[in-house]
Amino acid sequence: MKRWGRHAERALTRRAFVGAAAGASAAAVVGLAGCSPKSAQEAGQDTNSQEADDPYAGAQVFYTSCPPECQHHNLKAYVIDGRIAKVESSELNDCAACARGIARSYMADDPNRLSMPLVRDGEKGSGSFKEVTWDEAFDLIERKFTEAIESDGVHSICYVTGSGNFGSMHGPVANAFLAHLGGASTTTGSLCCAGTTAAQTPIYGQRFLDTRNQIEKSDYVIIWGNNPAISKQGYFQRFEKVVENGGKVIVVDPVFTESASKASEWVAPWPGTDTAMALAMIKVVIDEGLYDEAYALEHTCAPCLVDKATGEPVLESADDPSSFMVFDLESSQIVRHDFEGAKPALTLEGTPAAEAYDTEFELIYAEAAKWDAESAEVECGVPAADIERLAREYAQAERAMIIQNMGGFMRTENGTYAVATQLYLAALCGHVGHEGDGVSDAGGMNEVKTGNPIEVPEVGDPAPSIPRFKFGEAVLSETPLKVNVLWSMTGNPMTQWPNTNMVRAALEKIPFVVTVDQYLTSTALYSDLVLPVAAQFEHEDVLANHRSHWIQLCEKAVDGPGEVKSDFEIFAELAGRFGFGEAFGKPMSEMIDNVVKPAGLSYDELVEKKAVDVVGEDYIPYKDGVFLTKSRKAEFWVRSWKEEGFNPIATYARAEEDARNGDDLAAKYPLFSVQRKTYRSVHSTFNNLEWMDEVCDVRPVVLLNAVDAEERGIADGDAVVVFNDRGEHRGVAEVGERIKQGVVGLQNGWWEQQGGSSSHVTNDKWKTLGGTHCCNQTLVEVKKEA
């Protein structure tokens, strides 16, 4: 399956790239111009100043987007004689592309790329496969799908996706195909940002709204539980400008991350205690009168009434969920929250309404009052004085931001409440909807409407969903359904899903597992059929995802290795075999038009401009305090939480899996563990590229505090085993002060072939509020490998 090596033009080593990128300067522009394909001269380069021996002179230039879960950097490829000679950052970006984006050129000719369909001819996990033709592969899929449907219905076909490719010709096309088929099953529960969805959507009305353009205008930035220097490299320089401009950047994380090294201050709470810390900050803000009362009254439901007897919001009409009521201090009457001229009460003490009602403000304070700074210090491991100071600094800053960016703090049992308390804090302080402030989610264009490339028919009998975190148990017990076929694409469950040993058991049990990928991934090892898929610059697509504020055309520059096909081509062939091929028979230009037309764009416009900023450089989410809820205010009481059996106002309780619980589990496994992203990969994507080996870690690194390491007889560089009852993860110890004592840092994304994923040990608790993943609420022990 290996192909001939990389061609001579690719003399740029990974180490040389890092040096070049560090000194590169890139101009920020509003858009791109020109048609493709085009030469370097047509692309606007001054060919007169080029050296005569420029290896890229006269190259055709093509554009695409780097589509995994990061900033969706726009890339430009130089093609010579039908091959990609170089990939670099396009003019769209205001910084150089990271190594992962540049690696696209190496992936095109990587000898380890899959080039033909593979059928397993040994035990699952053995890596023994044989090549087959596409006709043979499609015949096998058609037969297995038909057998599954005849045996246990279409629900017994399960498909799963990940964040490996957010292009519109991948996940949306899969949804369309399986809906036409009758409605396959899938999984529920998000590995990344379920807490944000479960909190920000009901409280602020919508998520995926882009604040990144406001970062450098801020005076005070809290990067809470995430590491944008690694995961958001495309705009990390904006955080650095805050400090350069005299502002402060605070990193809240148990790990001294790359972002912390560039920040003003590092604050290290215990994993899973961020809710208590935020509540303690809210208490300080309220006790000291630092909240923005005018903003809270006008733009939030802080004064809205909740009935003490029922625990429900008081509404003018049950048919209007936005008809919240307040106590008017002018008339001493209960009126609608938007009644003109009303003077709502934030607190009811001393009013006639106090006996029967609370305000949402009072309910929030009741939860915050449990966490004075001293109590929070004990629970969170952060000095009380620091908590109080951070609360004052944040509240009193002229422009302040909280950067969540799918932070690790939300991948805990308290993740949804942790998100919510940060949203409460921002809204109560009036730090939402103005220049230089806000809460940064995963930033995008969710207010901009886009469409599906192919019509998705309504499914009459939707399949029950399988809890992703309990996938292995669900498949083995055939609850809630029996899985006969698993289709895995744009993801890698064997490296990302918790409790990997149970995931493996499920893959071994399922009769027919199909993995669609560019490489023989860890999941592919346990598959019955592996289909080679086209990479970027090898197929046409459009990226119009709510995690990016640009809609970008993805152009085809070269053919992929061997007989690779795009996801769309695979589903189009299968659609024809199952009798609905006409729906997939549209020209690519028409399907891209279908995606971008609701945003006011067209395929022809994208061909001309390559990418369009659909929100603008000055975009401010929830501008002027206008939220996207039905009331147009921030709504703190959340009905969906109550319906799930949880408190509708964010609260804090210590998690089940906590090293300080004093139970048998904590005695056996006394160390917290948290997951870390690496500069080598996006989740597991790119992790197998040999080009990364020169300056990246080549084995999983286990980050240990020096005290914890000494207690276990572990030295820096030792081979170690991280373990608990779920499994084991092996790596190399990095010993020092870069992590809070009592916490272990595990790198995310390593493959089975590289020693195994850290997900072998991660917590698979279900069900949590909002379906949050508890990978950062995991207890382990570490030992030196024998």
C-alpha positions in Angstrom: 0.0 0.0 0.0 3.0 2.3 0.2 3.6 4.6 -2.8 6.7 6.2 -4.1 8.3 8.9 -2.0 7.9 12.6 -2.0 9.2 14.4 -5.0 12.3 16.6 -4.9 10.6 20.0 -4.6 9.6 19.3 -1.1 12.9 20.1 0.5 11.4 22.1 3.3 11.9 20.1 6.5 9.5 20.3 9.5 12.3 22.0 11.5 13.0 24.5 8.7 9.3 25.2 8.4 9.0 26.1 12.1 11.8 28.6 11.8 10.4 30.1 8.7 6.9 30.4 10.1 8.1 32.0 13.3 9.6 34.9 11.3 6.8 35.1 8.7 4.6 38.2 8.4 1.2 37.8 6.8 -1.1 40.6 5.7 -4.7 40.6 6.9 -7.1 41.1 4.0 -10.9 41.2 3.7 -11.2 38.8 0.8 -9.5 36.9 -2.0 -9.8 37.6 -5.7 -9.1 35.9 -9.0 -10.3 32.7 -10.7 -8.8 29.3 -10.4 -6.7 27.6 -11.6 -4.3 30.4 -12.0 -0.6 31.0 -12.1 1.5 32.7 -9.5 1.6 35.8 -11.7 -2.2 35.7 -12.0 -2.5 35.3 -8.2 -1.0 38.8 -7.8 2.7 38.0 -7.2 5.4 40.2 -8.6 7.1 37.8 -10.9 9.7 40.4 -11.9 11.1 40.2 -8.4 11.2 36.4 -8.4 14.5 34.7 -8.7 14.9 33.0 -12.1 15.2 29.6 -10.4 12.1 30.0 -8.3 10.8 26.4 -8.3 7.2 27.7 -8.0 7.2 30.1 -10.9 4.4 29.4 -13.3 2.7 27.0 -10.8 -1.1 26.8 -10.9 -2.6 28.0 -7.6 -5.6 26.5 -5.9 -7.4 27.3 -2.7 -9.1 25.2 0.0 -9.8 25.3 3.7 -8.1 23.2 6.4 -11.4 21.6 7.6 -10.8 19.9 11.0 -11.8 21.4 14.3 -9.6 24.5 14.7 -9.7 27.9 13.0 -10.3 26.6 9.4 -7.2 28.2 8.0 -7.4 29.1 4.3 -4.7 27.3 2.4 -3.1 27.8 -1.0 -1.5 25.0 -3.1 1.1 25.4 -5.8 0.7 22.7 -8.4 3.4 21.8 -10.9 3.0 19.0 -13.5 -0.1 17.8 -11.8 1.5 17.5 -8.3 1.3 19.7 -5.2 4.7 21.3 -4.8 3.9 23.5 -1.8 1.1 24.5 0.5 1.1 27.8 2.4 -1.3 30.1 4.1 -3.4 32.1 1.7 -3.8 35.9 1.7 -7.0 35.5 3.7 -5.2 34.8 7.0 -3.5 37.3 9.2 -0.8 34.8 10.2 1.1 31.9 8.8 -0.6 28.5 8.6 0.4 26.0 11.3 2.4 22.9 10.6 -0.8 20.8 10.4 -2.0 23.0 7.5 1.3 22.9 5.7 1.3 19.1 6.1 -1.5 18.9 3.5 1.2 18.9 0.8 2.9 15.9 2.4 -0.3 14.0 2.8 -0.9 14.2 -0.9 2.1 11.9 -1.5 2.4 10.2 1.8 3.3 6.6 1.0 1.1 5.4 3.9 -2.1 6.9 2.3 -4.7 4.3 1.4 -5.2 4.0 -2.3 -7.6 1.1 -2.7 -10.5 -0.4 -0.7 -9.3 -3.0 1.8 -11.2 -6.0 3.1 -10.1 -7.6 6.3 -8.6 -11.1 5.9 -7.4 -11.7 9.5 -8.7 -11.1 13.0 -10.0 -7.7 13.8 -7.1 -5.6 15.1 -4.5 -7.7 13.3 -4.0 -5.2 10.5 -4.3 -7.9 8.0 -6.2 -6.7 4.9 -6.3 -7.4 1.2 -7.1 -4.9 -1.6 -10.3 -5.2 -3.6 -11.9 -3.2 -6.4 -14.5 -0.6 -5.8 -17.1 -2.7 -7.5 -16.3 -5.5 -5.0 -16.5 -3.0 -2.1 -19.8 -1.6 -3.2 -21.2 -5.1 -3.7 -20.2 -6.0 -0.2 -21.7 -2.8 1.3 -25.0 -3.3 -0.6 -25.2 -6.9 0.5 -24.5 -6.2 4.2 -26.8 -3.2 4.3 -29.6 -5.3 2.7 -29.0 -8.2 5.2 -29.1 -5.8 8.1 -32.3 -4.1 7.0 -34.0 -7.4 6.3 -32.9 -8.8 9.7 -33.4 -6.0 12.1 -34.5 -2.9 10.2 -32.6 0.1 9.0 -32.1 1.2 12.6 -29.5 -1.6 12.9 -27.3 0.5 10.6 -25.4 3.0 12.7 -23.3 5.8 11.4 -20.8 8.0 13.4 -18.9 11.1 12.5 -16.3 13.3 14.1 -14.5 16.6 13.6 -12.1 15.4 11.0 -13.8 17.3 8.2 -16.5 19.9 8.5 -17.0 20.3 4.7 -20.5 20.2 3.4 -19.9 17.2 1.2 -19.2 15.0 4.2 -21.5 14.9 7.2 -24.4 16.6 5.5 -24.2 14.2 2.6 -24.1 11.3 4.9 -27.2 12.6 6.7 -29.0 12.9 3.4 -28.1 9.4 2.2 -29.1 7.7 5.4 -32.4 9.7 5.6 -33.2 8.5 2.1 -32.4 5.0 3.2 -35.0 5.3 5.9 -33.2 6.6 8.9 -30.2 4.9 10.4 -29.2 5.1 14.1 -26.4 7.3 15.4 -24.9 8.3 18.7 -25.8 11.0 21.3 -23.5 12.9 23.6 -20.8 15.3 22.5 -17.1 14.7 23.1 -16.2 18.4 22.9 -18.8 21.0 23.7 -22.1 19.6 24.9 -21.8 21.8 27.9 -21.8 25.0 25.8 -24.8 23.8 23.7 -26.7 22.9 26.9 -25.9 26.2 28.6 -25.3 29.0 26.0 -28.2 28.0 23.7 -30.9 28.4 26.4 -29.3 31.3 28.3 -28.1 33.5 25.5 -30.3 32.0 22.7 -27.7 30.8 20.3 -24.1 29.6 20.2 -21.2 29.6 17.6 -21.2 33.4 17.4 -17.8 34.8 16.6 -16.0 37.0 19.1 -12.4 36.5 17.8 -12.2 39.9 16.1 -12.9 41.6 19.4 -10.1 39.9 21.4 -7.3 42.4 20.8 -9.7 45.3 21.7 -10.2 43.9 25.2 -8.5 45.0 28.3 -8.9 41.8 30.4 -9.2 38.3 29.0 -9.7 35.1 30.9 -8.8 32.0 28.9 -10.7 29.5 30.9 -9.7 25.8 30.5 -8.4 25.9 26.9 -5.2 26.5 25.1 -5.6 28.7 22.0 -1.9 28.8 21.4 -2.3 25.2 20.2 -5.9 24.8 19.2 -6.5 28.3 17.8 -3.1 29.1 16.4 -4.6 31.1 13.6 -5.5 34.0 15.8 -3.4 33.5 19.0 -1.5 36.7 18.1 -4.7 38.6 19.1 -4.3 37.4 22.7 -0.7 38.5 22.7 -1.7 42.0 21.5 -3.9 42.4 24.6 -0.8 42.1 26.7 1.2 44.3 24.4 -1.5 46.9 24.7 -1.2 46.9 28.5 -4.1 44.6 29.2 -4.1 41.3 31.2 -4.6 37.7 30.0 -5.4 35.2 32.7 -5.2 31.4 32.0 -7.4 29.2 34.3 -6.1 25.6 33.8 -4.6 22.8 35.9 -1.8 22.7 33.3 0.7 25.4 32.6 -0.1 25.5 28.9 1.6 27.1 26.0 -1.0 29.9 26.3 -0.2 30.3 30.0 3.4 30.8 29.1 2.4 33.9 27.1 -0.2 35.1 29.7 -0.1 37.6 32.6 -1.1 35.0 35.2 -1.7 31.3 35.6 -4.5 30.1 37.9 -4.7 26.3 38.6 -8.0 24.9 40.0 -8.7 21.3 40.6 -10.3 19.6 37.6 -14.1 19.9 37.7 -14.3 22.7 40.2 -14.6 25.6 37.8 -18.3 26.0 38.7 -17.5 26.6 42.3 -14.8 29.1 41.4 -17.1 31.0 39.1 -19.9 31.1 41.7 -17.4 32.4 44.3 -16.5 35.2 41.8 -20.2 36.0 41.3 -20.6 36.2 45.1 -17.8 38.8 45.3 -19.3 40.8 42.4 -22.7 40.9 44.0 -21.6 41.4 47.6 -19.4 44.4 46.6 -21.9 45.8 44.2 -19.6 45.4 41.2 -22.3 44.1 38.8 -23.8 46.3 36.1 -27.3 46.9 37.5 -28.6 48.8 34.6 -27.5 46.1 32.1 -28.9 43.3 34.3 -32.3 45.0 34.5 -32.5 45.9 30.9 -30.8 43.0 29.1 -31.2 39.9 31.4 -33.9 38.1 33.2 -32.3 38.7 36.5 -35.4 40.5 37.9 -37.8 37.9 36.5 -40.0 36.1 39.1 -39.9 32.4 40.0 -42.8 31.0 42.0 -41.5 29.6 45.3 -44.4 27.0 45.4 -43.9 25.6 41.9 -40.3 26.5 41.2 -41.5 27.8 37.8 -41.0 31.2 36.2 -44.1 33.4 36.5 -45.6 34.0 33.0 -48.3 36.4 31.9 -49.5 33.6 29.5 -48.6 29.9 29.5 -48.7 30.1 25.7 -45.9 32.7 25.6 -42.7 31.3 27.2 -41.2 34.8 26.9 -43.9 36.6 28.9 -41.8 36.7 32.1 -43.1 38.8 35.0 -41.3 41.2 37.3 -42.1 43.2 40.4 -42.4 46.9 39.5 -41.1 49.1 42.3 -43.0 52.1 40.9 -46.5 50.6 41.0 -45.8 47.7 43.5 -47.5 45.5 40.9 -46.4 42.4 39.0 -46.0 43.3 35.3 -44.4 42.0 32.2 -40.6 42.2 32.0 -40.9 44.4 29.0 -43.6 46.7 30.3 -42.7 50.2 29.3 -41.7 52.5 32.2 -41.5 49.6 34.7 -38.8 49.7 37.4 -38.1 46.0 38.0 -36.7 44.8 41.4 -33.6 42.7 41.3 -34.3 41.6 44.9 -37.6 41.3 46.6 -36.7 41.7 50.2 -39.1 44.2 51.8 -41.6 44.0 49.0 -45.1 42.3 49.1 -43.8 39.8 46.5 -41.0 38.4 48.7 -43.2 35.7 50.4 -44.3 34.1 47.2 -41.5 34.7 44.7 -37.8 34.9 44.1 -36.1 36.7 41.3 -33.6 34.8 39.1 -31.0 37.2 40.5 -31.8 36.0 44.0 -31.7 32.3 43.0 -28.2 32.8 41.4 -27.0 34.5 44.5 -28.4 31.7 46.7 -26.1 29.3 44.8 -23.2 31.7 44.9 -23.6 32.4 48.6 -22.6 28.8 49.3 -19.1 29.6 47.9 -17.4 32.4 49.8 -13.8 32.8 48.7 -12.5 30.7 51.6 -14.8 27.8 50.9 -13.9 28.0 47.2 -10.2 27.9 48.1 -10.7 24.6 49.9 -12.8 23.1 47.1 -10.9 24.5 44.0 -7.4 24.8 45.3 -7.1 28.4 44.3 -6.2 31.0 47.0 -9.2 33.0 48.2 -7.4 36.3 47.6 -6.8 35.3 44.0 -10.5 34.5 43.5 -11.5 37.8 45.0 -9.0 39.8 43.0 -9.9 38.1 39.7 -13.6 38.8 40.3 -12.9 42.5 41.0 -10.5 42.9 38.0 -12.9 41.2 35.6 -16.0 43.2 36.8 -14.2 46.5 36.8 -12.5 46.2 33.5 -13.8 48.5 30.8 -13.8 45.7 28.2 -13.4 42.0 29.4 -13.8 38.6 27.7 -14.1 35.0 28.8 -12.6 32.6 26.3 -14.3 29.2 26.6 -13.5 27.7 23.2 -14.8 24.2 24.1 -12.5 24.2 27.1 -11.5 21.2 29.1 -13.5 22.4 32.1 -16.7 21.6 30.3 -15.6 18.0 29.7 -16.5 17.2 33.3 -19.5 16.1 35.3 -20.2 19.8 36.1 -19.4 21.0 32.6 -22.8 22.5 31.7 -23.0 24.4 35.0 -19.4 25.6 34.6 -20.3 27.1 31.2 -23.5 28.6 32.7 -21.8 30.3 35.6 -19.3 32.0 33.3 -22.3 33.2 31.2 -24.0 34.5 34.4 -20.8 36.3 35.4 -20.4 38.0 32.0 -24.0 39.1 31.7 -24.2 40.4 35.3 -21.1 42.4 34.7 -22.4 43.8 31.4 -19.5 42.3 29.5 -21.6 41.0 26.5 -22.5 42.8 23.3 -19.9 45.5 23.2 -16.6 46.1 21.5 -13.8 44.1 23.2 -16.0 42.0 25.4 -18.1 38.9 25.3 -17.9 35.1 25.8 -16.0 33.3 23.1 -17.5 29.9 22.4 -16.1 28.1 19.4 -16.7 31.2 17.3 -18.5 31.1 14.0 -21.4 32.3 12.0 -24.5 30.6 13.4 -26.6 33.6 12.7 -25.8 33.2 9.0 -28.1 30.7 7.4 -26.8 28.0 5.1 -28.4 25.0 3.4 -28.0 21.4 2.7 -26.3 20.3 -0.5 -28.9 17.6 -1.0 -32.5 17.6 0.3 -32.8 15.6 3.5 -36.2 13.8 3.6 -38.0 13.6 6.9 -37.6 10.2 8.7 -40.9 8.8 9.8 -39.6 6.5 12.4 -36.4 8.0 13.9 -34.0 5.5 15.4 -33.1 5.7 19.1 -29.6 7.1 19.7 -26.8 5.2 21.3 -25.0 7.0 24.2 -21.6 7.6 22.7 -19.8 7.4 26.1 -21.4 4.0 26.7 -21.1 2.8 23.1 -19.4 -0.5 24.0 -21.9 -1.5 26.7 -24.8 -0.5 24.5 -23.6 -2.6 21.6 -22.7 -5.6 23.7 -26.1 -5.5 25.4 -28.0 -4.5 22.2 -29.6 -1.7 24.1 -31.4 0.4 22.9 -31.0 -1.5 19.6 -28.9 -4.1 17.8 -26.1 -2.8 15.6 -25.4 -4.9 12.5 -23.5 -2.3 10.6 -21.3 0.6 11.7 -20.3 3.3 9.3 -17.4 5.5 10.7 -16.3 8.6 8.8 -14.4 11.8 9.6 -13.6 10.4 13.1 -11.6 7.9 15.0 -13.6 6.3 17.9 -10.6 4.1 18.9 -8.6 7.2 19.8 -11.3 9.6 21.0 -14.2 7.8 22.6 -13.9 7.1 26.4 -13.1 3.6 27.8 -11.4 2.4 24.7 -11.4 -1.2 25.7 -15.2 -1.2 25.6 -15.2 0.5 22.2 -12.9 -2.2 20.9 -15.2 -4.9 22.2 -18.1 -3.2 20.4 -16.2 -3.1 17.1 -15.2 -6.7 17.5 -18.9 -7.7 18.0 -20.5 -5.6 15.2 -20.7 -7.9 12.2 -19.8 -5.3 9.6 -17.8 -2.2 10.3 -16.9 0.2 7.6 -14.3 3.0 8.1 -13.8 5.7 5.5 -10.5 7.4 5.9 -7.2 8.4 4.3 -5.2 6.1 6.6 -5.4 2.8 8.3 -6.4 4.4 11.6 -6.8 2.7 14.9 -10.5 2.3 14.2 -9.8 1.0 10.7 -7.8 -1.8 12.3 -11.0 -3.2 13.8 -13.0 -2.7 10.6 -14.2 -5.2 8.0 -14.0 -2.8 5.1 -11.8 0.3 4.8 -12.5 2.8 2.0 -9.8 5.3 0.9 -11.1 8.8 0.9 -9.9 11.9 -0.9 -8.1 14.6 1.1 -8.1 18.4 0.8 -7.0 19.6 -2.7 -8.3 16.2 -4.1 -12.0 17.0 -4.3 -14.3 20.0 -4.6 -16.3 21.1 -1.6 -17.4 24.1 0.4 -16.8 24.8 4.0 -19.8 26.7 5.4 -19.7 25.6 9.0 -20.9 27.5 12.0 -17.5 27.2 13.5 -15.9 29.5 11.0 -16.9 33.1 10.0 -15.7 32.5 6.5 -17.5 30.5 3.8 -14.7 29.0 1.8 -14.6 27.2 -1.6 -12.5 24.0 -1.5 -11.0 23.5 -4.9 -9.7 20.3 -6.4 -6.1 20.7 -7.4 -4.8 17.1 -8.0 -6.1 13.6 -8.1 -5.6 11.6 -5.0 -3.4 8.4 -4.8 -4.6 5.3 -6.6 -8.4 5.1 -6.7 -9.5 7.2 -3.8 -13.0 8.6 -3.9 -14.6 11.5 -2.0 -17.3 10.9 0.6 -19.8 12.3 -1.8 -18.8 10.0 -4.7 -19.1 7.0 -2.3 -22.6 7.9 -1.2 -23.7 8.8 -4.7 -22.8 5.3 -5.9 -24.6 3.7 -3.0 -27.6 5.9 -3.6 -27.9 4.6 -7.1 -27.7 1.1 -5.9 -30.5 1.6 -3.4 -32.8 3.4 -5.9 -32.5 7.1 -5.0 -29.5 8.0 -7.1 -31.3 10.9 -8.8 -31.1 12.9 -5.5 -27.3 12.6 -5.6 -27.0 13.2 -9.4 -26.8 17.0 -9.2 -23.7 19.0 -10.4 -21.3 20.0 -7.7 -21.9 23.7 -8.6 -25.6 23.3 -7.9 -25.0 21.5 -4.5 -22.6 24.2 -3.4 -25.2 26.8 -4.5 -27.7 25.0 -2.3 -25.4 25.4 0.7 -24.5 29.1 0.3 -27.6 30.6 -1.2 -29.3 31.1 2.1 -26.3 33.2 3.1 -26.7 35.4 0.1 -23.8 33.9 -1.9 -23.5 31.8 -5.0 -21.1 29.2 -6.4 -19.9 31.7 -9.1 -19.1 34.3 -6.4 -17.1 31.8 -4.5 -15.2 30.7 -7.6 -14.2 34.4 -8.1 -13.5 35.3 -4.4 -12.5 31.8 -3.0 -13.7 32.8 0.5 -16.2 35.4 1.9 -16.3 36.8 5.4 -20.0 36.6 6.2 -19.9 38.4 9.5 -17.4 41.1 9.0 -14.3 42.3 10.8 -16.4 44.4 13.3 -18.9 41.7 14.2 -20.1 41.7 17.8 -22.3 38.8 19.1 -25.4 39.9 21.0 -24.6 43.4 20.0 -25.8 46.1 22.4 -27.1 43.4 24.8 -29.8 42.0 22.4 -29.7 38.3 23.1 -31.2 35.7 20.7 -33.7 34.1 23.2 -37.4 34.7 22.7 -37.4 37.4 25.3 -34.3 39.0 23.7 -32.7 38.9 27.2 -30.2 36.5 28.9 -32.5 33.9 30.5 -30.8 32.4 33.6 -33.5 29.8 34.6 -33.3 26.9 32.1 -36.3 24.7 31.6 -34.5 21.9 29.7 -32.2 21.4 32.8 -35.3 20.9 35.0 -36.8 18.5 32.5 -33.6 16.4 32.7 -34.0 16.3 36.5 -31.3 18.9 37.3 -31.5 22.3 39.0 -32.7 24.9 36.5 -30.2 27.4 38.1 -26.5 26.5 37.9 -25.2 24.9 41.1 -22.2 23.0 42.2 -21.6 19.6 43.8 -18.4 17.6 43.8 -18.3 15.0 41.1 -18.5 11.2 41.7 -15.0 10.7 40.4 -12.8 13.1 42.5 -9.5 12.4 44.2 -10.7 14.0 47.4 -13.9 12.0 47.9 -12.2 9.7 50.5 -13.8 6.6 48.9 -12.3 3.3 47.7 -11.9 4.6 44.1 -9.9 7.7 45.2 -7.7 5.6 47.5 -7.0 3.2 44.6 -6.5 5.9 42.0 -5.4 9.1 43.8 -4.5 11.3 40.8 -6.8 13.5 38.7 -6.0 13.2 34.9 -6.8 15.8 32.2 -6.5 15.6 28.5 -4.2 17.9 26.5 -4.2 18.8 22.8 -0.9 18.8 21.0 0.7 20.9 18.3 1.2 17.6 16.4 -2.4 16.8 15.7 -6.0 17.9 15.7 -7.5 15.2 17.8 -6.0 12.2 16.0 -5.6 13.8 12.6 -2.0 14.3 11.4 -0.7 12.3 14.3 0.8 9.5 12.1 2.7 11.9 9.7 6.4 11.2 9.8 7.0 14.8 8.7 5.9 15.8 12.2 8.6 13.7 13.9 11.5 16.1 13.7 10.3 18.6 16.3 7.1 17.0 17.7 6.7 14.4 20.4 7.1 10.9 18.8 5.6 9.1 21.8 2.8 10.0 24.1 3.9 12.3 26.9 2.6 12.0 30.4 2.9 15.3 32.3 3.7 14.8 36.0 4.3 17.3 38.9 7.7 16.8 40.4 6.3 15.9 43.8 4.0 13.2 42.4 6.8 11.8 40.3 9.2 11.6 43.2 6.6 9.8 45.4 6.4 7.1 42.6 10.1 6.9 41.9 9.6 8.3 38.4 12.2 10.5 36.7 11.9 12.7 33.7 12.1 10.6 30.5 11.0 7.4 32.2 8.6 5.1 30.4 5.4 5.1 32.5 2.0 3.4 32.6 -1.2 5.4 33.5 -3.9 3.0 34.6 -7.3 2.5 36.3 -10.0 -0.1 36.1 -10.9 0.9 32.5 -7.4 0.3 31.0 -3.9 1.4 30.6 -2.1 4.2 28.7 1.7 4.1 28.1 3.9 7.1 27.6 7.1 9.0 28.5 7.1 11.0 31.7 7.7 14.8 31.6 8.4 15.8 35.1 8.4 19.4 36.4 6.2 22.2 37.6 4.0 22.6 34.5 1.0 20.9 36.1 -0.8 21.2 39.4 0.3 18.7 42.0 -2.1 15.8 42.1 -3.0 16.1 38.4 -1.6 14.1 35.4 -1.7 15.5 31.9 -2.4 13.0 29.1 -2.0 13.9 25.4 -5.0 13.3 23.3 -5.1 11.6 19.9 -2.3 8.9 19.8 -3.1 5.9 17.7 -3.2 2.2 18.7 -0.2 1.7 16.4 1.7 4.4 18.4 1.1 2.8 21.8 -2.5 3.5 22.3 -4.8 6.4 23.1 -5.2 8.1 26.4 -8.9 7.4 26.0 -8.3 3.9 27.4 -8.6 5.3 30.9 -11.1 8.2 30.5 -14.4 8.4 32.4 -17.4 7.2 30.5 -20.1 8.4 32.9 -23.6 8.7 31.5 -25.9 10.5 31.8 -24.7 14.0 32.7 -26.5 17.3 32.4 -26.5 18.2 28.7 -24.6 15.0 27.8 -21.2 16.3 28.7 -18.1 14.1 28.3 -16.3 13.5 31.6 -12.8 12.8 30.2 -11.3 15.5 32.5 -13.1 14.0 35.6 -11.0 10.8 35.5 -8.9 9.2 38.3 -5.8 7.3 37.6 -2.5 6.0 39.1 0.9 6.1 37.4 3.8 3.7 37.7 7.1 3.3 36.1 7.0 0.8 33.4 8.7 -2.5 34.3 
